[in-house]
Amino acid sequence: MANPSSYSLLEINQYIRRVISLNFDEPLWIECEIGQASLSRGHWYLDLIQKEEEQVVAQCQAAMWANVYFFLRKKSPVPIEDILKQGMSVKLKVNVDYHERYGLKLIIEDIDSSFTIGQLELQRLAILKEIKEKGLLHKNAQTHLPVVVQRLAIISSGRAAGYKDFIKHLEDNYYSYDIRIELFEAAMQGQAVETEVLACLDQIEKQQDEFDAVAIMRGGGARTDLAAFDNLALCLRVANFPFPVLIGIGHEIDQSLLDLVAYTSLKTPTAVADYVIERNAGFEGELDELDTLLRDEVRARLNNEERKITLLAHAVNQGVRSRLIHDRNKIDQALRMMQHATKNLVLKHKERISYMEKLISAINPDHILARGFTITSHQGQTITNAKSVKKGMELQTTFMDGIVKSKAE
């Protein structure tokens, strides 16, 4: 049996190359997703993929040479580095190149940055719609943030300039507030943002009694840098977080979806520091104002009570003076009555004494004898009736001017 004809690998690859050259003689635009991207000596090397229902259905290697990269970097409104990231949807102008040894490769000549931004915006709008339908847009804003923030959990990269600015701004605050900070390290760009930030939030929630709030922050960046924060899983987690989440991811104009579902959104990490400091200062100011109002109120009350006491003291003095005068009048009246009564009593007793003197005078034996009466006695006993005189008794009769002794017969 004759051996069938055969082709060498080189012949097959040469044939494929000719077919591709004939059919793809001009550049064409393709839509795909970046699976991996790396930069080496100015050249970009990428794996391009296409997914359906989260499954990779097509894959191809691509390259962007340094001269094209530098040219596109100058003309693109969006930094090329922000587009050539894992997971980004892109529209690329490519030449289909096939090499007998190295195989198929797409050589990138141009990038439609508006396509990438448009895809990000469509994705963003879809996530925003779901958040609104779930009623989560303002849920975290309804959690309680203490009037004085003393303990903050920070999710950021410890090496990020924004985090360092935040720390310095907080430590150098004018009021010398002492605010405890604990850093939870997480990636702030790229594919790792979702998993690492979610892990940090899980860890913080387990220690929620130790914190007043959590702040997610990073330094400045381009619009495409915010794509990592237009993430449904992150938005759902932050919206349902049990205490306030502050966002400071370094953007001046654009807002990420994470900004919309958080307790409050600040422009930069230093703005987060300012927010905390000013909140504490505002409470201190309220205390100072209340202290002033309280002092004024106490002073007014004291002055009012002092006036009342003065009026009361005056009234008491007047009352006491009037009472003293009244009581003095009563005493004077009582004294007059007593003097009058005493005088009357003395007169009455004088009259009685005078009467007694007259009575005594009337019964004085001398007066009786002067009127012609005599007193007969026997042995010193006055004889008042004749029956008591016995015969032979020696009697003594007293006259006014003398005594006569006799004997009864």
Secondary structure, 3 states (H helix, E strand, C coil): CCCCCCCCHHHHHHHHHHHHHHHCCCCEEEEEEEEEEEEECCEEEEEEEEEECCEEEEEEEEEECHHHHHHHHHHCCCCHHHHCCCCCEEEEEEEEEEECCCEEEEEEEEECHHHHHHHHHHHHHHHHHHHHHCCCCCCHHHCCCCCCCCEEEEEECCCCHHHHHHHHHHHCCCCCCCCEEEEEECCCCCCHHHHHHHHHHHHHHHCHHHCCEEEEECCCCCHHHHHHHCCHHHHHHHHCCCCCEEEECCCCCCCCHHHHHCCEEECCHHHHHHHHHHHHHHHHHHHHHHHHHHHHHHHHHHHHHHHHHHHHHHHHHHHHHHHHHHHHHHHHHHHHHHHHHHHHHHHHHHHHHHHHHHHHHHCCHHHHHHCCCCEEEECCEECCCHHHCCCCCEEEEEECCEEEEEECC
